[in-house]
Amino acid sequence: MLQIARLTRPSRLAQATLQLGFFALVGAAGGCRAQVTTPRPEALLHLPVAPPPAVTAAQTQLWVALGAHLGGPGELSLRGAKGALRLRDARGVSAEAPAFTLRWHREALPKPLLVRRLVLGPFASFESAETMAQRWQAAGAQPVIARPRDWEVWAPAGSPAIPGQTPRLVERRETQAWVPLLQEPSGARLLVGPIRIEAPGGLRWNGGLFAGPFRLQADAHGGWTLVEQVPVERYLLGVVPHEIGAGAPPAALAAQSVLARTWALRNQHRFSVDGYHLCADTQCQVYGDPRHAGTAVSRAIAATGGRVLAWQGQPIHAVYHATNGGVSAAFEEVWAGSPLPYLQAALDGARGLTLPLDATEVSRLLRTSAGAVGADHPRFRWQRQLNAATLTAAARALDRRFGEVRRVSVLQRGPSGRVLALELSGDPGGSAVVLRRDAIRRSLRQLPSTLFVVQPAGPGRWRFEGGGFGHGAGLSQAGAIDLARQGWSLERILARYYPGTQLLPLSALSGSAP
């Protein structure tokens, strides 16, 4: 049985609170707002939430968040595409109608909860947060990864320190919680989560149609999440066409199917702290209306059914991107973490160059596309001009004392020529901010990739000339499409971008994932 290792593990107190039914207690309060003086409660790391069930060879259902951080002023509207929706909450309250309107209401807790934790972050990506969590865990802490807005790592107050890191202490006393009220002609009924919603004719959400079933459940931050419980193979119908496009050649669609399946299994712990597996946006894999799949996508998913890409019997970190600009990145060029043997820097068909690439060779690469695959992608080559105001704003987001950007310098490049460290300097002798790896694109969102050279373009302006779109590690979707058109097979494409890996059925995986 496949089991994905998790850093998220509720404390004994959190488990005990969870067993009492935190939000069931809110419902039991029945609107009573009288406050009772109680002793100072023992601190919780976060509001208690049950983790989702592990995805295994026997249990292949993913819990995917269609809408997260729900709650607050306003309403939540749920509408069926055909026929009635059926709703049932944790206390047995049920309703059936073509559509439901829920209003969020602040309800007093039966007793206050103290949330107290140490926080590191924000981080530019889950991968960077995961690396820091692993370091903290190795130091003796019990961290969890969360995304209240940006990626963060949380650990109990009093956890051992990590050299070079200074976590901030967050403490707050929770006396109220958001709860949903079901609006009906006869009045409003308070609902207790988790709330199960069935849509036999499908649920309309954000312009798409989803089959469900669904759960409306509380998260670790005091909000709520609308989760679809979807089998992995149906989930792929909503991922593959939105990631690589339904019109890609069959071998490219098959490669994307294998990678999307592998990525989902390897990353199922991404939102464990909030009680589900994956999100539906670019922080995970884009998951949209499965009806966009079409016949070719359905065939590719079926042809690769249940197969994943593995290294030493475990699902790989199956990252991919739009186009690499002619050279693939190593894992450690993109994210702070240990190298992965199957994600190494490599020229993707570009001729006349050898790795590692320095600034001069990156410039040579950017002047030509000879031999490179995926060169017809619109962002295979690009130019951006950024002014001092834009760069200064990025620097001040990290250091409020920063003055004004006067100089932009590349301090370090990786083997593929990608920028590992970009320095934004102020007045001579003044402050400087260094952006590293994935933080470069997070801070300067106008840059499609970190494969670039930069030069002054006049007073207060800098020209960035680059190649590629995305982080550059693993499969280049544009490259896979190009190779498939040249007659390459699924296996050959995967071996090019993930050397040394094996294509295995899910049932052949073993142990805990790295």
C-alpha positions in Angstrom: 0.0 0.0 0.0 1.3 3.4 -0.9 1.5 5.9 2.0 2.7 9.4 1.5 4.8 10.7 4.3 3.4 13.8 6.1 5.0 16.6 8.1 1.5 17.6 9.3 0.6 15.6 12.4 -1.9 17.0 15.0 -0.7 17.4 18.5 -2.3 15.4 21.3 -4.2 18.4 22.4 -5.4 19.2 18.8 -6.5 15.6 18.4 -8.4 15.7 21.7 -10.1 19.0 20.7 -10.9 17.5 17.3 -12.5 14.5 19.0 -14.8 16.8 20.9 -16.0 18.2 17.6 -14.8 21.8 17.6 -17.4 23.1 15.2 -20.1 20.8 16.5 -19.6 22.6 19.8 -20.1 25.9 18.0 -23.5 24.6 16.7 -24.4 23.3 20.1 -24.0 26.9 21.5 -27.2 27.6 19.5 -26.6 31.3 19.2 -26.0 31.8 23.0 -23.5 34.6 23.3 -23.0 34.6 27.1 -19.3 34.5 27.9 -18.1 32.4 30.9 -14.7 33.2 32.5 -12.5 30.2 32.2 -8.8 29.5 33.0 -6.3 30.3 30.3 -6.6 27.4 27.8 -3.6 25.3 26.7 -2.3 26.6 23.4 -3.1 25.1 20.0 -0.9 25.2 17.0 -3.9 25.9 14.8 -7.6 25.4 14.8 -8.1 21.6 14.9 -9.0 20.0 11.5 -9.0 16.3 10.6 -6.5 15.3 8.0 -7.8 13.9 4.7 -7.6 10.1 4.1 -4.3 9.0 2.4 -4.5 8.3 -1.3 -3.4 4.7 -1.8 -3.6 2.0 -4.4 -6.9 0.9 -2.7 -8.2 4.4 -2.0 -7.7 6.6 -5.0 -10.0 9.5 -4.2 -8.5 13.0 -4.0 -10.0 15.9 -2.0 -9.5 19.0 -4.1 -10.4 22.5 -2.9 -12.6 24.3 -5.5 -12.9 27.3 -3.2 -10.7 28.1 -0.1 -10.7 30.7 2.7 -14.5 31.0 2.5 -16.3 32.9 5.2 -16.7 36.5 6.3 -19.3 39.0 5.1 -21.3 38.0 2.1 -22.9 34.8 0.8 -22.0 31.5 -0.8 -24.2 30.4 -3.6 -24.3 26.8 -4.8 -26.3 25.9 -7.9 -27.0 22.5 -9.5 -26.7 22.2 -13.2 -29.6 19.8 -13.5 -32.0 18.6 -10.8 -31.7 19.3 -7.1 -28.8 19.5 -4.8 -28.9 17.5 -1.6 -27.2 18.8 1.6 -26.7 17.2 5.0 -24.6 18.5 7.9 -22.8 16.8 10.7 -25.9 16.9 13.0 -28.2 15.4 10.3 -29.8 18.7 9.2 -30.8 18.1 5.6 -32.2 20.0 2.7 -32.9 19.5 -1.0 -33.3 22.3 -3.6 -32.0 23.4 -7.1 -29.7 25.9 -5.3 -28.6 26.8 -1.8 -27.6 30.2 -0.4 -25.4 30.2 2.7 -24.7 33.2 4.7 -21.7 33.4 7.0 -22.3 34.2 10.7 -20.0 34.9 13.6 -20.9 32.5 16.5 -19.5 32.5 20.0 -17.4 29.5 21.0 -18.5 27.6 24.1 -15.0 28.4 25.5 -12.1 30.4 24.1 -9.2 28.8 22.2 -5.7 30.0 22.4 -3.7 29.7 19.1 0.0 30.1 19.7 2.8 29.2 17.3 6.2 30.0 15.8 6.1 31.0 12.2 8.7 31.0 9.4 8.0 32.6 6.1 6.5 33.7 3.8 8.0 31.4 1.2 7.7 31.7 -2.5 6.6 28.1 -3.0 5.5 25.0 -1.2 8.8 23.4 -2.2 10.8 26.0 -0.3 8.5 25.8 2.7 8.8 22.0 2.7 12.6 22.2 2.7 12.5 24.5 5.7 10.0 22.3 7.4 12.3 19.3 6.9 15.2 21.3 8.4 13.1 22.3 11.4 11.9 18.7 11.9 15.5 17.5 11.8 16.3 20.0 14.6 13.6 18.4 16.8 10.5 20.4 16.0 7.1 19.2 14.9 6.3 21.6 12.0 3.4 21.9 9.7 3.1 23.6 6.3 0.2 26.1 5.9 -0.9 28.7 3.4 -3.1 31.3 5.1 -2.1 33.6 2.3 1.5 32.8 1.4 3.3 29.6 2.2 4.5 29.4 5.9 5.9 26.8 8.3 4.4 26.6 11.8 5.8 24.9 14.9 4.8 24.9 18.6 6.1 27.8 20.7 9.3 26.7 22.4 10.5 24.5 19.4 14.2 24.3 18.9 15.7 27.0 16.7 17.2 26.5 13.2 20.6 28.3 12.7 20.2 31.4 10.7 16.4 31.5 11.1 14.4 33.7 13.5 10.7 32.7 13.6 8.1 35.1 14.8 5.6 34.3 17.5 1.9 34.5 16.7 -0.6 34.3 19.5 -4.3 35.0 19.4 -7.3 34.1 21.5 -10.2 32.8 19.4 -13.6 33.6 21.0 -15.8 33.4 17.9 -15.9 31.3 14.6 -17.5 31.8 11.2 -20.4 29.3 10.7 -22.7 28.9 7.7 -26.4 29.6 7.9 -28.7 28.0 5.3 -31.0 30.6 4.0 -34.6 29.2 3.4 -38.0 30.9 2.9 -38.9 30.0 6.5 -35.7 31.5 7.9 -32.1 30.6 8.5 -30.7 27.3 9.9 -27.3 27.0 11.4 -25.2 24.2 9.9 -22.4 22.2 11.5 -19.5 21.0 9.4 -18.5 19.0 7.7 -21.4 19.5 5.3 -21.9 16.9 2.6 -23.4 18.1 -0.7 -24.5 15.8 -3.5 -25.2 17.1 -7.0 -26.6 14.2 -9.2 -26.7 16.6 -12.2 -23.5 18.4 -11.4 -22.5 21.5 -9.5 -21.8 24.8 -11.3 -18.7 26.5 -9.9 -16.6 29.3 -11.4 -17.9 28.7 -14.9 -17.4 24.9 -14.8 -19.4 21.8 -14.0 -18.2 19.4 -11.4 -19.6 16.0 -10.4 -18.7 15.7 -6.7 -19.7 14.7 -4.1 -18.6 17.8 -2.2 -17.8 18.8 1.4 -18.0 22.2 3.0 -15.6 22.0 5.9 -13.7 24.3 8.3 -10.0 25.0 7.8 -7.1 25.6 10.2 -7.3 29.4 9.8 -11.0 29.9 10.9 -12.4 29.9 7.3 -14.1 27.2 5.2 -13.3 25.2 2.1 -15.5 23.8 -0.6 -13.9 20.4 -1.4 -14.7 18.0 -4.3 -14.1 14.3 -3.6 -12.9 13.1 -7.0 -11.3 9.9 -8.2 -7.8 10.4 -9.4 -8.6 9.4 -13.0 -11.5 11.8 -13.2 -9.3 14.5 -11.6 -6.9 14.1 -14.5 -9.7 14.9 -17.0 -9.8 18.3 -15.3 -6.0 18.8 -15.2 -4.5 17.6 -18.5 -6.4 19.8 -20.9 -5.9 22.9 -18.7 -2.2 22.2 -18.3 -0.9 21.2 -21.7 -4.0 21.7 -23.9 -6.4 19.2 -25.3 -4.9 19.6 -28.8 -1.5 18.3 -28.0 -0.2 15.1 -29.8 -1.1 11.7 -28.2 2.4 11.0 -26.8 2.5 14.5 -25.1 -1.0 14.0 -23.7 0.1 10.6 -22.3 3.2 12.1 -20.7 1.2 14.9 -19.1 -1.3 12.3 -17.8 1.5 10.3 -16.2 3.0 13.4 -14.6 -0.2 14.8 -13.4 -1.1 11.5 -11.7 2.4 11.2 -10.2 2.4 14.8 -9.0 -0.9 14.5 -7.3 0.2 11.4 -5.4 3.6 12.8 -4.4 2.0 16.1 -3.3 -1.2 14.8 -1.5 0.1 16.2 1.8 0.2 19.8 0.5 -2.9 21.0 2.4 -3.2 18.4 5.1 -3.3 21.1 7.7 -6.6 22.3 6.2 -8.1 18.8 5.8 -7.8 18.3 2.0 -5.1 17.2 -0.5 -4.8 19.7 -3.3 -5.9 23.1 -4.5 -7.3 23.8 -8.0 -5.0 26.7 -9.1 -1.3 27.2 -10.0 -0.1 26.5 -6.5 -1.0 22.9 -7.3 -2.1 21.7 -10.8 -4.7 23.7 -12.6 -8.0 21.8 -12.2 -10.9 22.9 -14.2 -14.1 21.7 -15.9 -13.5 18.0 -16.9 -15.8 18.4 -19.9 -12.9 20.2 -21.7 -11.0 17.0 -21.8 -12.2 15.7 -25.2 -11.7 12.3 -26.7 -7.9 12.6 -27.2 -7.3 13.5 -23.5 -9.6 10.7 -22.3 -7.7 8.2 -24.4 -4.4 9.3 -23.1 -5.5 9.0 -19.5 -7.0 5.6 -20.1 -3.9 4.4 -22.0 -1.7 5.3 -19.0 -4.3 4.3 -16.4 -2.9 3.9 -12.9 0.7 4.3 -14.0 3.1 6.8 -12.3 6.8 7.8 -12.8 8.9 6.4 -10.0 12.4 6.5 -8.6 13.5 3.6 -6.3 9.9 2.5 -6.0 8.5 5.9 -5.0 6.5 8.6 -7.0 8.9 11.3 -8.2 8.6 15.0 -7.7 7.0 15.3 -11.1 7.4 19.0 -11.7 6.8 20.4 -15.2 6.5 23.8 -16.9 5.5 25.5 -20.2 8.9 25.8 -21.9 12.5 25.7 -20.7 14.0 28.1 -23.3 16.4 25.4 -24.6 17.9 24.2 -21.3 16.4 22.2 -18.3 17.0 23.4 -14.8 18.2 21.2 -11.9 15.9 21.0 -8.9 18.3 22.9 -6.6 18.5 25.8 -9.1 14.8 26.4 -8.6 14.2 25.6 -5.0 16.4 25.5 -1.9 16.8 21.8 -1.2 18.8 18.7 -1.9 19.5 17.7 -5.5 17.3 15.1 -7.1 19.0 12.6 -9.4 16.3 12.7 -12.0 16.0 16.5 -12.2 19.4 17.7 -13.5 20.5 20.6 -15.7 20.6 19.5 -19.4 20.5 21.2 -22.8 17.2 20.5 -24.5 18.5 20.1 -28.0 20.3 23.5 -28.1 23.6 23.1 -30.1 27.1 24.6 -29.7 27.0 25.0 -25.9 28.3 23.0 -22.9 27.1 23.1 -19.3 27.6 24.9 -16.9 26.4 28.1 -18.7 27.9 31.4 -17.6 26.5 34.8 -18.5 28.2 34.9 -21.9 26.9 31.5 -22.9 23.4 32.4 -21.7 23.5 35.4 -24.0 24.6 33.0 -26.9 21.8 30.7 -26.0 19.2 33.5 -26.1 20.4 34.7 -29.5 19.5 31.4 -31.2 17.1 28.6 -31.1 19.1 26.2 -33.3 18.3 22.6 -32.4 16.2 23.5 -29.3 12.8 21.8 -29.0 9.7 23.7 -28.2 11.1 26.9 -29.8 7.7 27.8 -31.3 6.3 28.7 -27.8 5.5 32.4 -27.6 7.7 32.8 -24.5 10.6 30.7 -25.7 12.4 34.1 -26.0 11.2 37.2 -24.3 12.2 40.8 -23.2 11.0 42.8 -20.3 11.9 46.3 -19.2 11.5 47.1 -15.5 11.9 50.6 -14.0 13.3 51.6 -10.6 9.8 52.1 -9.1 8.9 48.4 -9.8 12.2 47.1 -8.5 12.1 49.3 -5.5 8.6 48.1 -4.6 9.9 44.5 -4.7 12.9 45.4 -2.5 10.8 47.2 0.0 8.4 44.3 0.4 11.4 42.5 1.9 13.1 45.4 3.6 10.9 48.5 4.5 14.1 50.5 5.1 15.3 50.1 1.5 15.8 53.4 -0.4 15.6 53.3 -4.2 17.1 50.8 -6.6 20.2 52.1 -8.3 21.8 48.9 -9.5 20.7 45.4 -10.5 23.3 42.6 -10.4 23.4 38.9 -11.0 25.4 37.4 -8.2 25.2 33.7 -9.0 24.0 31.3 -11.7 23.2 27.6 -11.7 24.5 25.0 -14.2 21.7 25.8 -16.6 22.6 29.5 -16.5 19.5 30.4 -14.4 19.9 33.2 -11.9 20.2 31.9 -8.4 20.8 35.2 -6.7 19.7 38.7 -8.0 20.9 41.7 -6.0 18.9 45.0 -5.9 21.2 47.7 -4.6 20.3 51.2 -3.3 22.5 54.3 -3.1 26.3 53.7 -2.8 26.9 52.4 0.6 23.2 51.9 1.2 21.1 48.8 1.7 20.8 45.8 -0.7 18.3 43.1 -1.1 19.1 39.7 -2.6 16.4 37.6 -4.3 17.1 33.9 -4.5 15.8 31.1 -6.7 12.0 31.0 -6.7 11.7 34.3 -4.8 13.0 36.1 -7.9 9.8 35.3 -9.9 7.6 35.7 -6.9 8.9 39.2 -6.3 9.2 40.2 -10.0 6.2 38.6 -11.5 6.8 40.3 -14.8 9.7 37.9 -15.5 8.5 34.6 -17.1 11.6 32.7 -15.9 15.0 33.1 -14.2 16.9 32.3 -17.4 17.9 35.8 -18.3 20.6 38.4 -18.6 20.0 42.0 -17.4 21.6 45.3 -18.4 20.8 49.0 -17.8 18.4 50.5 -20.4 18.7 54.1 -19.5 18.3 56.1 -16.3 16.2 54.1 -13.8 15.5 51.3 -16.3 16.8 47.8 -16.8 16.3 45.4 -19.7 15.8 41.7 -19.0 16.4 39.4 -22.0 15.4 35.8 -21.2 14.1 32.5 -22.4 11.5 30.1 -21.2 8.3 30.3 -19.1 8.1 28.7 -15.7 10.7 27.2 -13.3 12.4 25.1 -16.0 12.7 21.8 -14.1 11.4 18.5 -15.4 9.2 18.3 -18.5 8.9 21.2 -20.9 5.4 21.0 -22.2 6.3 22.8 -25.4 9.3 20.4 -25.8 7.1 17.4 -25.2 4.7 18.6 -27.9 7.6 19.1 -30.3 9.1 15.7 -29.6 5.7 14.0 -30.0 5.3 15.6 -33.4 8.7 14.1 -34.3 7.4 10.7 -33.4 8.8 10.2 -29.9 7.0 7.8 -27.7 5.7 8.4 -24.2 8.5 6.4 -22.6 11.2 8.2 -24.6 9.8 11.6 -23.7 9.7 10.8 -20.0 13.3 9.3 -20.1 14.6 12.6 -21.7 13.2 14.8 -18.9 13.5 12.4 -15.9 16.5 10.2 -16.6 16.7 7.0 -14.6 13.0 6.9 -13.6 10.6 4.0 -14.1 7.0 3.9 -15.3 5.2 1.7 -12.8 1.6 0.8 -11.9 0.4 2.4 -8.6 0.2 -1.0 -7.0 4.0 -1.5 -7.5 4.9 1.5 -5.3 6.3 0.8 -1.9 6.9 2.4 1.5 6.6 6.1 2.2 7.3 8.8 -0.4 10.3 11.0 0.1 
